[in-house]
């Protein structure tokens, strides 16, 4: 039998200076059956010209405007033919065995719809960005091991809550069932929302330490932009995905975490990032009715019990 096709989808917006490192590392992959797709958010830095000239083997999906991380990824997934969809940031470099490790993990864990990579910092390759993602009972998501030196503490393959979208594997069958990234998120926490929707339907996530990627953290996003979208989209995830029985039990933790975020931003309101956080919180509150409408279908389609969901969340607060 032919090995399953793996489709690597790379969202790009003015990332011409990062693309060669990323794409050259994909040319070195040991897994033989893959396609590479770059979904371009109307870049003006020569990205399309670079791709057409130097990477004719890459499928380019040009978009007429910047549709954000979510819009570009969804356009790339729509153009993909693979059984497995691997999302990858444009500011990364992959070990040659990355795709092989992701596909192998899917084969070993048939209940997994998501594979989380070991993502390390590009410029400090002995430090971690994430070893799979967690979600707190207080409604705050995070990266396991972020900023920590990698000394083997995350070298065990294990179930985690979700995969960071900067280097994640998704089973096509799962995406067909739960849907793609939510375009209302645009940027940030879209992978958390996807992980919630997958977990609610019974799809699990495996972290495999053999799938190694190096990431220029915040090279193509961060600062004021990230502060706004993280604050807004954290509220979006709570409104869409956090199960009602758990909210009844842990609402003090959830409210305290959001109040702490607002208070910290208010105390630092002279800073641009703090003001962006406050704008994001206000935008999140304004968007709650829309998210609550989506919530009805998501929660109605839940296939797992609340005890399981509680067991995969991280105690915090």
Protein Blocks (a to p, Z undefined) as FASTA:
>chain_A
ZZdddddddddehilmmmmmmmmmmmmpfbfbdcdddddehiaehmmmmmmmmmmmbccd
ddfbdebjmlmmmmmmmmpcbfbdcdddfkbccdfklmmmmmmmmmmmmmbcbdcddddd
fklmkbcfbecjaddfkopacdehihiacehjamcccddfbdcfklccddfklmmmnopa
dfklonghklmmmmmmmmmnopacdddfklccdddehklgghjllmmmmmmmmmmmmmmm
mcfklmmmmmmmmmmmmmmmmmmmmmmmmpmklmmmmmmmmmmmmmmmmmmmmmmmmmmm
pcbdfklmmmmpcceZZ
